[in-house]
Amino acid sequence: MKIGVIGLGIIGGSIVKAANKKGLAEYVVAYNRNPEVTEQALSEGTIHEAAYEINDSFRDCDIIFICVPVDIVPLCVQKLSAIVGSECVITDVGSTKVNVVNAVREMPLACTFIGGHPMAGSESTGYNAARHTLFENAYYVLTPFSDTNKAHLNRLIDFITALGGLPVIVEPTVHDYVTAAISHVPHVLASAIVNMIKKLDGDDKLMHTLAAGGFKDLTRIASSSPVIWESICLANSGNILKILSEFEEVIRSFKEILRKKDSGALTDFFGSAKEYRDSFSERKIGSLIKSYDIVVDVEDQPGVIASIAGELSSYGINIKNIGIINSREMEGGALEICFYDRESQQSSYRILKSLGYSVKIK
């Protein structure tokens, strides 16, 4: 199988890394706007050919993944349609689907286009943030046309399943409304909260200094690419505005409860949210931003980070991030360690427990 990838950011990069790690393609060709990225992928062996534009290098591909901002996807499809054969499947990974599907529907394509959106990602961006485990146990939404060739659809489904994803067929309009609620508006709110703290913080930067684990967890996604989120918000503005109106109503209702000092209503508000949130299963729903962390109780002394990192390294465990928790609000330890996957998280938990550390999985 020959695979093509347009755009080697975190999603495109993870596709080629997973395909290489799992042996899913005999040949992988990729194009990226910055040629240094494709050269890096070529030197690492995750791709076989670096294309310097969308050209004949993609001609014989069985599947091509377009991994660029959603407003550029239709142009890429148009360029590819003049190159590839009728058996090629072109798909995208954009966070909005109606705009892309409607644009492509108007094109006289000889090949097959199937809209796609992996419900996986990270606050980090770029090829260096990509990893072969990104799609494991994460929903991967597909939005085929009603007359999409079933054999072509099954080819894409099989490939996504081999990546570790969980393919789900969804109507484009439903997809865009759902993602506005569970992804796009939460990102807007995370960024709004960060901007609010920036505005309210004094010259002493006390808020910035004391921002605790809960605040950082809530606003983690605000570190994502501004360019990508500009494109997403413009493409799905109608649904985002609808959901924001619903959120405004929730805030208005809460403000009224607080003004009345209605303790029963406050308990119900937080209790209802806790009950619903506790019902979520990360493995079941395939969260948008996965986090595999542990918190370790340690004494704040020289060498403690190096000691623990060295222990885990000796077992071949790759650490994503490690650091001292400066505020202990709602935290059960002094050292937080982040991993790329659940297996590393679970293994590290067992190893550190066996060494006598007090460890908690976040």
TAVENZI-V252859 format. One line per field, one symbol per residue. ss: DSSP state (@ for helix, = for strand, . for the rest). phi: phi as a letter, one per 20 degrees, with the letter a starting at -180 (. if undefined). A space follows every 50 residues. Layout:
ss: ???
phi: ???
This chain:
ss: .=====...@@@@@@@@@@@@@....=====...@@@@@@@@@@....== =....@@@....====...@@@@@@@@@@@@.......====.....@@@ @@@@@......=======........@@@.........=====......@ @@@@@@@@@@@@@..====..@@@@@@@@@@@@@@@@@@@@@@@@@@@@@ .....@@@@@..@@@@@@@@@@@..@@@@@@@@@@.@@@@@@@@@@@@@@ @@@@@@@@@...@@@@@@@@@@@@@@@@...@@@@......======... ...@@@@@@@@@@@....======..........=====..@@@@@@@@@ @@@@...====.
phi: .dddcdndeffffffffffffemebfbcdbccgefffffffffenecdbd edaecfgegefecceedcggfeggfffffffedeefefddbdcfeccgff ffffgeeeeeeddcfbbfebrbfecngfefbfegefmdfcfccfffdfgf ffffffgffffffoedfcecfgffgffffffecffgfgfgfffffffgfe fefflffffegegfffffdgffeffffffffffffcfffffffffffgff fgffffffgeleffffffgfffffffffefdgffemffcecccccdecff bgnfffffffffffemeeefbbafeedeglddadcdcdcebfgfffffgf ffffeneeccef
